[in-house]
Amino acid sequence: MSEGPQVKLITERLQRQLQGKTISRCQTTRTDSVNFTASIIGSSCERIFCKGKHIFLDFGSGRVLHNHLLMRGRWKMTRDRYMLLPPEIWIALETTDITVYNYMGQVLKILDEDQVQAQLDLLGPDIMSEKCTNGDIVKALSGSEKLMGDLLLDQSILSGIGNVAKSESLFLAGIHPEAKAGDLTQDKLTKLACSIRRVMWDSYKCGGRWTHRVYRRINNHCFECGTRIVRIRQGKQNRSTYFCPKCQPKT
């Protein structure tokens, strides 16, 4: 599962492997990407960047590869060359010394510059951006009538938060997942903003690993008070939220 910290780490690895490198060969198993792969052979990967959970590889001249890894997608590197790609590899980019390939990418699109900007505009402040402040997070959340467990997953409000960071951040802030942002004080929202940034940057600094205080600890005892952790389902996608009923009271 890739959330903001993992996506940032993957992007930085892709930058080291591909940015500024000339693509000597490119293959795809996607029929909608054949023209794109042919067009970038001999081109240099000019820029690789991310926002939230979205990764962009810019080959210039309006040729941008847009990837969202969702639950199972991965980017991997090998020094081997593929004669034919297995179906689970969606695209493979070769330089003089390595092959970088997208495995089970789940979302892989070819965008022009205007489409890239339109995609970026759909996303809220990126938690993993050095420019994102507590004030930006508080402003984004303030006044919403959505339940917090659902609101934090809305990428148009804040980008990069997934199920793990959501549950862990609400726990550290002492906020019940069914509370509404509009009912919380500015102090409480500021505490939540601090918690979100702490959880996500701690994961980044640990190589993408998480500290599980409540996430997937259903029926285990809370480390703080000993109460059993519970899980509820929220939102249209019925996503899991884990919390401590005592440390995160509803009122």
HELIX and SHEET records of a PDB file:
HELIX    1   1 GLY A    4  LEU A   18  1                                  15    
HELIX    2   2 THR A   31  SER A   33  5                                   3    
HELIX    3   3 VAL A   34  ILE A   40  1                                   7    
HELIX    4   4 GLU A  113  ASP A  121  1                                   9    
HELIX    5   5 ASN A  134  LEU A  141  1                                   8    
HELIX    6   6 MET A  148  LEU A  151  1                                   4    
HELIX    7   7 ASN A  163  ALA A  173  1                                  11    
HELIX    8   8 ALA A  181  ASP A  183  5                                   3    
HELIX    9   9 GLN A  186  LYS A  205  1                                  20    
SHEET    1   A 4 ARG A  25  THR A  28  0                                        
SHEET    2   A 4 ILE A  89  GLU A  94 -1                                        
SHEET    3   A 4 THR A  99  TYR A 103 -1                                        
SHEET    4   A 4 ARG A  74  THR A  78 -1                                        
SHEET    1   B 4 ARG A  47  LYS A  51  0                                        
SHEET    2   B 4 HIS A  54  ASP A  58 -1                                        
SHEET    3   B 4 VAL A  64  HIS A  68 -1                                        
SHEET    4   B 4 VAL A 107  LEU A 111 -1                                        
SHEET    1   C 2 VAL A 230  GLN A 234  0                                        
SHEET    2   C 2 ARG A 239  PHE A 243 -1                                        
END                                                                             
